[in-house]
């Protein structure tokens, strides 16, 4: 006899306890997830970065330094290694010779064993030759002609028609030197030089320091008190006014000029320089803005900016950002040291790029001074 099948109700009672428990557990999990989701939705979002702002009043404006009066007086020409002079004893045939000033600073002429001439003017050389040749000739009359100068040169680079190295074979002023380089580049459209040479950021370096020459006053106002006499080793640079760059130097991993497009901020400029180096004084970042002769100096707490405690700073083309690596006490004195270091570094890079046009020379000069 086959036992009767359990009724539907009894089957449900046997199966439902597990199903009911599963459904209750699932409902609890879903409720917990919804509760956590709701709690997560009420969390406070991270603070948005503060919008960048423009700089306010500068901490200092460097006054224009006076130009020493002696810089307007040319030095007399003095011979040096590589120069060539033509020497002749007047009235005596076959005595004309082209003599080079040798690396030891001497010339060798006729029967003389070697005459040291480095640092002598042409008149000094004439007198020395006449005195020494008197041992071999009666009352020698010496004729001298300077044929080539290689010992005294100046650099003239930037927005001139023919940039390069120029010999100082005669006394030259700044205007005459730039004229020898073909003059300032002229626009074909306006016929002016203003839009091509940035006179506010042009400079002259002598013996490692920038002279306080105001190119704007010289070329625009005709102020001849700025027309200094050139000396051997001078470096003149006239940047393009079409160049839009921000310079980042000091205690950064890769000092460089950041191309200015739509917008450059302090954070983006330092990021382009591969961030600051360890030990950098990020609470005392300097921004120099304006003419190289009278720049405004701004002091920025970059540490507060990168912590989100202060807004980022909008930069302008030609700004100089300097991250110190050592403490300083006198802002004006330190800013002048930074400015001198900047122009030396820029001059070294431009000179290297002129010598190797297709290369990528990068020269960094460490800051010196307080």
Buried (B, 14 or more C-beta within 10 A) or exposed (E): EEEEEEEEEEEEEEEEEEEEEEEEEEEEEEEEEEEEEEEEEEEEEEEEEEEBEEBEEBBBBBEEEEBEEEBBEBBEBBBBBBBBBBBBBEEEEEBEBEBBBBEEBBBEBBEBEEBEBBEBBBEBBBEBBBEBBEEEBEEBEBBBEBEBBBBBBBBBBBBBEEBBBBBBBEBBBBBBBBEBBBBBBBEEEEEEBBBBBBBBBBBBBBEEEBBBBBBBBBBEEEEEEBBBBBBBBBBBBBBBBEBBBBBBBBBBEEBBBBEBEEEBBBBBBBEBBEEBBEEBBBEBBBBBBBBBBBBBBBBBBBBEBBEEEBBBBBBBBBBBBBBBBEEBEEBEEBBBBBBBBBBBBBBBBBBBBBEEEEEEEEBBBEBEEE
